[in-house]
Amino acid sequence: GAEGIKVWDIKSRKELTCSSHNYESRGTVSCAVWITTRLAMTETLCYGTGLGYIVFLRRSPVDMLFQETCARRLGSGFEITCIAWDMSSEGSTRIAVGTRDKIVQVIVLNANSQLEAVFAVRLDNTVPKSVAFADDKGVYVFGLYDGNFIKLKDDGAVVKEYSCKSVIGHAAVNQKRGVFVVDNATDGFTLYRLVGDDEPVRTIVTTQPSVAVPKQMLKGGKYMGAISLSLRGSGESEYPQVTTLGGMREARDRRKRGNKGAIGARSAGKSRVKKRNWAKAVCER
């Protein structure tokens, strides 16, 4: 998040010390993944940021602190939306990166912790949400908004593309079984085959929530500073009671003035009771 990357030891439940993140200049952390290099004795933590930086941290065998080994800003500095890695036959670590400006690129982390470009391709209309490597050195890409499934060759050429007909919240690939599953961001998870037609194999529907969770928001417009309450997913706001921030501050100031503002304070108290009762009624719908 905005405070950089944090690492914990699961057994001891203690936070491990990392080198400075420089989040003021690099942006907030947007995604992270553990990768393995053939020559390194420990795993490497790779993460991307909202300003297009890809950073690598490795635990030092001397002081056991996570030290930054490599950092680079990719492309035009758009947010990195997804990262995946794979060990190549030559022993180097291949890393696939998707960015907000519809670019997918593959880079190699060599033995000297330096990055080498393999290819970069700009997709027509797809913002990559998830990426994964194929067995033939190709790359699978899953689109965020259009729900597209795309397979790229090892040179970036598109060899297959079709729509999963839903927004994709996330995706995971199982190479051995030849399938992938996507979070369709609507009612559950949908399973597809990597090879064959674009028809789903199965949809696993998640249980509908039994309790409505209200979502609070600030609204402007006709009533400047008005606070309204709307149910998540309803897309609608209701205004049976309108209380402005200015009115709340005025009631607070009257209470501070003592008895002179007693009538105003009681009036504000009644307003708050009505507001709580209205909010309770909305949540029980």
Secondary structure, 3 states (H helix, E strand, C coil): CCCCCCEEECCCCEEECECCCCHHHHCCEEEEEEECCCCCCCCEEEEEECCCEEEEEEECCCCCCEEEEEEEECCCCCCEEEEEEEECCCCCEEEEEEECCCEEEEEEECCCCCEEEEEEEECCCCCEEEEEECCCCCEEEEECCCCEEEEECCCCCEEEEEECCCCCCEEEEECCCCEEEEECCCCEEEEEECCCCCCCCEEEECCCCCCCCEEEEECCCCCCCEEEEEECCCCCCECCCCCEHHHHHHHHHHHHCHHHHHHHHHHHHHHHHHHHHHHHHHHCC
